Amino acid sequence: MIAGFGWDLAASDVEIMYHSPVDIYIDQWVYEMLDTIERTGAKRVLIDSLDDLRSVAPDPVRFREYLYSMMQRFARSGVSSMMSLEVSELFRAQRISDPGISHLSDNVILLQYLRAESQVKRALTVLKTRASRHDPLIREFVITAHGIELGEVFEPGLDLG
């Protein structure tokens, strides 16, 4: 899949740490991730997805504690993180995360599907940017061989579902 974008992981500094969601032991996973960050000197981390981690956490409170602890450790180490969390609704997202998660984030970006005439289009909205102004408009985005490209602002009256 990555090769489809013209990226060569062998010639990059990217390291992928993959575990099947059915084989994750969250304590072990956290320590392995922290060891990988230290070993590689990583300054950016992508966790895909929080749903997988939540499903293996012993309870919701402990899951939020893991996230809070990770975010604090990343901040102290100068590591930027991006985490994905799938919302169950295809159209009209009713919430952006479980209670107690989105407040941990400095930035929240909503990717969603919108109906435009007889098509389904992808849309991006910056919902939150801590300590700076942001543009909260809903914009179309497309995924190309060059990456994600932002398009025009969706017009008012677009059918959200």
C-alpha positions as CSV (number, residue, x, y, z in Angstrom):
1,M,0.0,0.0,0.0
2,I,2.8,2.5,0.8
3,A,4.5,1.7,-2.5
4,G,1.3,3.0,-4.2
5,F,2.3,6.5,-3.0
6,G,5.8,6.1,-4.4
7,W,7.3,5.8,-0.9
8,D,10.2,3.4,-0.2
9,L,10.3,2.5,3.4
10,A,13.7,0.8,3.1
11,A,15.2,4.1,2.1
12,S,13.6,6.1,4.8
13,D,13.8,6.7,8.6
14,V,10.2,5.3,9.0
15,E,9.8,2.3,11.3
16,I,6.5,0.4,11.5
17,M,5.6,-1.3,14.7
18,Y,2.6,-3.5,13.9
19,H,0.7,-5.9,16.2
20,S,-2.6,-7.6,15.4
21,P,-5.4,-6.2,17.7
22,V,-6.0,-9.7,19.0
23,D,-2.4,-10.1,20.1
24,I,-1.8,-6.8,21.9
25,Y,-1.0,-6.7,25.6
26,I,-1.2,-3.0,26.3
27,D,1.5,-2.8,29.0
28,Q,4.0,-4.7,26.7
29,W,3.0,-2.6,23.7
30,V,3.5,0.7,25.6
31,Y,7.0,-0.3,26.7
32,E,7.9,-1.6,23.2
33,M,6.8,1.6,21.7
34,L,8.7,3.7,24.2
35,D,11.8,1.6,23.6
36,T,11.4,2.0,19.8
37,I,11.1,5.8,20.2
38,E,14.3,5.9,22.3
39,R,16.2,3.5,20.1
40,T,15.4,5.3,16.8
41,G,15.3,8.9,18.2
42,A,11.9,9.3,16.7
43,K,10.3,12.8,16.9
44,R,6.9,11.8,15.4
45,V,4.7,8.9,16.2
46,L,1.4,7.7,14.6
47,I,-0.8,5.4,16.6
48,D,-3.5,3.8,14.4
49,S,-5.9,3.2,16.0
50,L,-7.0,4.1,19.5
51,D,-9.9,1.8,19.1
52,D,-7.6,-1.2,19.0
53,L,-5.8,-0.1,22.1
54,R,-9.1,0.7,23.9
55,S,-10.3,-2.8,23.1
56,V,-7.4,-4.4,25.0
57,A,-7.2,-2.0,27.9
58,P,-8.5,-3.6,31.2
59,D,-11.1,-0.8,31.7
60,P,-11.9,2.7,30.4
61,V,-10.3,4.6,33.2
62,R,-7.0,2.7,32.8
63,F,-7.2,3.4,29.0
64,R,-7.4,7.1,29.6
65,E,-4.5,6.8,32.1
66,Y,-2.4,5.1,29.4
67,L,-3.2,7.9,27.0
68,Y,-2.6,10.7,29.4
69,S,0.7,9.1,30.5
70,M,1.8,8.7,26.9
71,M,0.9,12.2,25.9
72,Q,2.8,13.6,28.9
73,R,5.9,11.5,28.2
74,F,5.8,12.5,24.5
75,A,5.5,16.2,25.4
76,R,8.5,16.0,27.8
77,S,10.6,14.2,25.2
78,G,9.7,16.6,22.3
79,V,7.8,13.8,20.4
80,S,4.8,14.8,18.3
81,S,2.0,12.3,18.1
82,M,-0.9,11.7,15.8
83,M,-3.6,9.2,16.8
84,S,-6.6,8.0,14.9
85,L,-10.0,7.1,16.3
86,E,-12.8,5.9,14.2
87,V,-16.3,7.1,14.8
88,S,-19.0,4.6,14.1
89,E,-21.3,6.9,12.1
90,L,-20.7,7.1,8.3
91,F,-22.4,10.4,8.1
92,R,-23.2,13.0,10.8
93,A,-20.7,12.3,13.4
94,Q,-22.4,12.8,16.8
95,R,-19.2,13.0,18.8
96,I,-15.5,13.0,18.1
97,S,-14.2,10.7,20.8
98,D,-15.1,9.0,24.0
99,P,-15.4,11.1,27.0
100,G,-12.0,12.0,28.4
101,I,-9.9,11.6,25.2
102,S,-10.2,14.7,22.9
103,H,-9.2,17.1,25.7
104,L,-5.8,15.4,25.8
105,S,-5.2,16.5,22.2
106,D,-3.6,19.8,21.1
107,N,-5.3,19.5,17.7
108,V,-8.4,17.6,16.5
109,I,-9.0,17.0,12.8
110,L,-12.3,15.5,11.7
111,L,-12.2,13.4,8.5
112,Q,-15.7,12.5,7.3
113,Y,-17.8,11.6,4.4
114,L,-20.4,14.1,3.0
115,R,-23.0,13.7,0.3
116,A,-22.7,16.2,-2.5
117,E,-25.3,15.9,-5.2
118,S,-25.1,12.2,-6.3
119,Q,-21.6,11.6,-4.9
120,V,-20.0,10.9,-1.6
121,K,-17.0,13.1,-0.9
122,R,-14.3,13.2,1.7
123,A,-14.2,16.2,4.0
124,L,-11.7,17.6,6.5
125,T,-12.4,20.1,9.3
126,V,-10.0,21.4,11.9
127,L,-12.1,21.3,15.0
128,K,-9.5,22.3,17.6
129,T,-6.1,23.9,17.6
130,R,-4.8,24.6,21.0
131,A,-3.1,28.0,21.6
132,S,-3.6,29.3,18.0
133,R,-6.3,30.3,15.6
134,H,-7.5,27.9,13.0
135,D,-9.8,27.8,10.0
136,P,-12.9,25.7,11.0
137,L,-14.3,25.5,7.4
138,I,-15.3,22.1,5.9
139,R,-13.0,21.4,2.9
140,E,-13.0,18.6,0.5
141,F,-9.9,16.4,0.4
142,V,-8.7,13.9,-2.1
143,I,-5.9,11.3,-1.8
144,T,-3.6,11.3,-4.8
145,A,-0.2,9.8,-5.6
146,H,1.3,13.0,-4.1
147,G,-0.5,12.7,-0.8
148,I,-3.6,14.5,0.6
149,E,-4.7,17.6,-1.4
150,L,-7.2,20.0,0.1
151,G,-9.9,21.3,-2.2
152,E,-12.6,23.9,-2.1
153,V,-14.8,24.8,0.9
154,F,-18.1,22.9,0.9
155,E,-21.0,25.2,0.2
156,P,-23.7,25.7,2.9
157,G,-26.6,23.4,2.6
158,L,-24.5,20.3,1.9
159,D,-26.3,17.1,2.9
160,L,-24.6,15.7,6.0
161,G,-26.6,12.5,6.0
